Amino acid sequence: MSDAPKPLVTIEYCTGCNWLLRAGWMAQELLQSFGEDLGGVTLKPGYGGVYEVRVDGTLLWERKRDGGFPEAKELKKRLRDVIEPGRDLGHLDRHGAG
């Protein structure tokens, strides 16, 4: 077993836009899929329409840059590609293939 620290995800959301529930739901989705492979998911209150998802400081999703909010499957793929590129996400990788 590796002693390397596990990746930490941060979801920064706009409090004025009432995006806490959206951020919380996404945190739940990531924890359900990656569970013990993550060191944790932190919800960070922000303002000005911010909705950013980062892993160890690397930007995975930014609402303004990426055009809205991510679907859970897209964010899971982006997270996987950073923390464990060879990992099979099961039905998320096979859905629509072929």
N, C-alpha and C positions, 0 to 999 in steps of 0.2 A: 504494500500500500504506500502510495506517495505521501510525502510530508508537505508537498506544495500546497499553498493556500488555494482554497476553492474560489471560483469566480464569484464576484459580487455584482448583482444587477441593481441599477437605480432607475426608478421611473419618476421623472419630474413632471408634475401636472399643474395646471392653472387652477388655483383655488377659486378665483373669481368666475371661472367658466363652469364650476361645479363638476370637474372631471375626476374627483376622488373615486367614485364608484367604478368608473372605466379603468382607472389605474389599478384599483384593488382587484378587479376581475382579471386584468392582464397578469398581475403578480400571481394570482391563484393558478392561472393557466400555465405559467412558466414553472412554478413550483410543482405542479402536478406532473408535468412532463419530465422535468430535470431533477426533481427531488433532491436527493443527497449529493448530486453532482454540483450543486450551487452552494455557496457560502451563505446566501441569503438574498432577499429582494427587499430593497428599501424604497419606500414611498417618500418623495421629497416635494413638499408644497412649493409652488412657484406662482408666477403671475405673468400677465401679458400674453396669454394664449399659448403658453409653453406646454408641450407634451413631447418629452424626450425619453428615450430608453437607451441606457448605456450599460455595458458590461466592462468592469475594470477600467472605466474612463473612455472606452471605445464606443462611439455613437453607432447604435444599431438602427434607430428610427428617430426622425425628427418631423413633427407634424407639418411644418411649413415646407421643409425641403422635399419630403416624400409624398406630399399631397393628401393630408388627412390622417386618419387613424389606421394603424395596422390591423389586419386580420390576425388572429392568434396563430394560425398556421404559418403565415409569412414571418412573423416575429420569431417563432420557434425555429424556423429554418435559419434565419439570420444569426440567432444566438448559437445554434449548433455549429454553424460555419466558423464561428470565432472560437468557441471553447472545445469543440471536438468534431472536426470536419469529417471524419470517417464514420460517424455515428449514424445508424439507420433510425429514422423517426417513424418507422412502421407505415401506417396508413397515410401519414402526411406526405411521405416520399412517393408512395405508389399511386395515390389518388390522381387520376387524370393522365397517368403515364400510359404510353402505348398507343 
